[in-house]
Amino acid sequence: MISQTAEYALRAVVYLARIGGGPAVTEEIAEITHVPPGYLARILRDLSKAGLLTARRGVGGGFALAKPAGTITVWDVLEAAESGIGRIQSCPLGIGEHGASLCALHQLLDDVIAAAERSFRGTSIQDILMSPRKSKPLCQTLATTGLRVKGKKTE
Amino acid sequence: MISQTAEYALRAVVYLARIGGGPAVTEEIAEITHVPPGYLARILRDLSKAGLLTARRGVGGGFALAKPAGTITVWDVLEAAESGIGRIQSCPLGIGEHGASLCALHQLLDDVIAAAERSFRGTSIQDILMSPRKSKPLCQTLATTGLRVKGKKTE
């Protein structure tokens, strides 16, 4: 139900949040998040256009969070990457008499999408980073690949 | 969040349930559900393979529900059309130490998908037809196009 593009966008934003907001270049983010660089470049452009990231060229440049991770929700990232998650506003079959009143099939589908929207709006990227769960997002890739990207190795 | 294929499959099954289980030929179902016939044919094959529909060739043949609409859930149709809705069983990045323990990002996504699964498993095609909502699934197309397909017109 969550598209590849949405998942990749979330990984990228979570990574930038984990390194204090960035900046990081596309190749670095791609390696850590396991996303093909060309695909990621398009996603990062979309996130920038939506005002979630800033982009700076040149040495020391790259993509950075445009605001604190606590003020960016999962929903914001999904909307920026994919224009929302497809709430059903009116009859998809164009049945005129339905208007904004959905039939039971489309109401069920929209109820499920609405519940997802509530969860995503209620969770910030900071919430995800601060979760007490044992497994941390991107942990192993940060611990190994991440240090290699920076040109350092701990072992 | 609900794919086009899933939505089309649900329309087809709901239509067959509305006409008492069928049978109906692909062209008829395509016209009523507003689904391109070639695309629908593939979906109907998948629903048949999954045991939700029976297919019979020749005069009076077509696709029919293989069991009562009250015993077919929305979930059954989604699974048949798309192999489920993508529960996250283990770390999509292949981070070995995570194993079956998801990080907060993937746990959030899976929680949302799990809630959707509960809703879809708890709703049968019969529930959708029997809903007291004012707008009925496929109502206008049934009232107009449907009768034309059968070679009759009420006006």
Interface residues (C-beta under 8 A of the other chain):
Chain A: M1 I2 E7 L10 R11 V14 T33 H34 V74 I85 G86 C91 P92 L93 G94 I95 G96 E97 H98 S101 L102 C103 A104 L105 H106 Q107 L108 L109 D111 V112 I113 A115 A116 S119 F120 T123 D127 I128 L129 S131 R133 K134 S135 K136 P137 L138 C139 Q140 T141
Chain B: M1 I2 E7 L10 R11 V14 T33 H34 V74 I85 G86 C91 P92 L93 G94 I95 G96 E97 H98 S101 L102 C103 A104 L105 H106 Q107 L108 L109 D111 V112 I113 A115 A116 S119 F120 T123 D127 I128 L129 S131 R133 K134 S135 K136 P137 L138 C139 Q140 T141
